[in-house]
Amino acid sequence: MQDDQKKTTHFGFKEIPTDEKVQAVANVFHSVAAKYDIMNDLMSGGVHRLWKRHTISQSGVRAGNKVLDIAGGTGDLTLKFSRLVGSEGQVILADINDSMLKVGRDKLANHGVVGNVKFVQANAEALPFPDNTFDCITIAFGLRNVTDKSKALASMYRVLKPGGRLLVLEFSKPESEMLSQVYDHYSFRLLPFMGKVIANDAESYRYLAESIRMHPDQETLKGMMDEVGFERTSYQNMTGGIVALHKGFKF
């Protein structure tokens, strides 16, 4: 049996040693952090804001709740959740990348968010929280960058309270072949070009496009959630399946 040092995993379309992936992904997000919000708006034509708004609407979060926003990055979801949970609740913005956390902290401070938000640098595969802590957990556009997705999902299940829900917002598989072809052209030609022009970093955006293609499709991810214990799992395609919102509950 191979030891961990010899195992490999995908980094975009490349195969790299498993123990190198965390650092490789970290390097990407260190590079893109400063331009992350600008590029999100450009890449999606602003539609990412609608995807996130829908995620919030499906969260069931209310005053006094405790929410974990994994791979929270620059804080789009955390900003909305902080207002929903109010002074009696708490939102933890967790991200493995300290550059993204710094951008998120500054952004939320500029929006006047203080008091009910905490920032934690954490790996989704080993969340540093007690069992049964959170009413809701979200991970938006972050699961595809995790090395062991099943391990991360199991970690999320562990820290979720009974009755709580997990929401996974992620790029997925387009529903039609024609849309898939158009999306491929956009992802592998235009996206790296935009990354080069706007962020002076074509390679990081090429990786992001490749990571989307390597991510499990809708049914596969739903099955992975089922396997670690989530119940009443479902998903909703948005923008023709370019993005899907997966939902699961812990009972």
PyMOL commands that set and color helices and strands:
alter all, ss='L'
color gray80, all
select helices_A, chain A and resi 18-44+47-57+76-85+98-110+124-126+143-145+149-159+177-199+202-214+218-227+239-241
alter helices_A, ss='H'
color red, helices_A
select strands_A, chain A and resi 8-11+14-17+66-70+90-95+117-121+134-140+160-171+231-238+243-249
alter strands_A, ss='S'
color yellow, strands_A
deselect
rebuild
show_as cartoon
